[in-house]
Amino acid sequence: MAKTWKQKLDGGKPAHVEVLSKPFGGAPEGAKMLIATPRMVDDYMRAVPPGETRSVSQMRTDLAKAYGADIACPISTSIFARIAAEAALEDIEIGKPLSEVTPFWRVIDEKSSIAKKLSCGVDLVRSQREQEAAT
């Protein structure tokens, strides 16, 4: 049976930093790259205050800096952002109010490839960003 997004949020390997053996993600050989966890990405999203936004790129930079790395893996961080968003959508599906779920719309932009893959589509991201910007 396939895992739910909530199960994926708390699963996986622990965070770690790897030294790159070849250039990757815009970083040179020898750079330190953080491989985060879905929960770390979720925690980051939860820490963004209402009415503010961050980009996935900014999140990667902030996470890398917090863990003493030069970069955070662009691939896994994007995957983990989607996991956090879909887990929040599962919570919404079972009746949790938006005010109690991970505010993924503060990090995932409606024009991003991640937003286009979300089960809710881009409309929820757009409407939440607009609503928070107006308050």
Helices and strands as residue ranges (DSSP letters): H 5-10, E 16-19, E 32-35, H 38-47, H 56-66, E 71-72, H 74-93, G 98-100, G 104-106, H 113-117, H 123-134
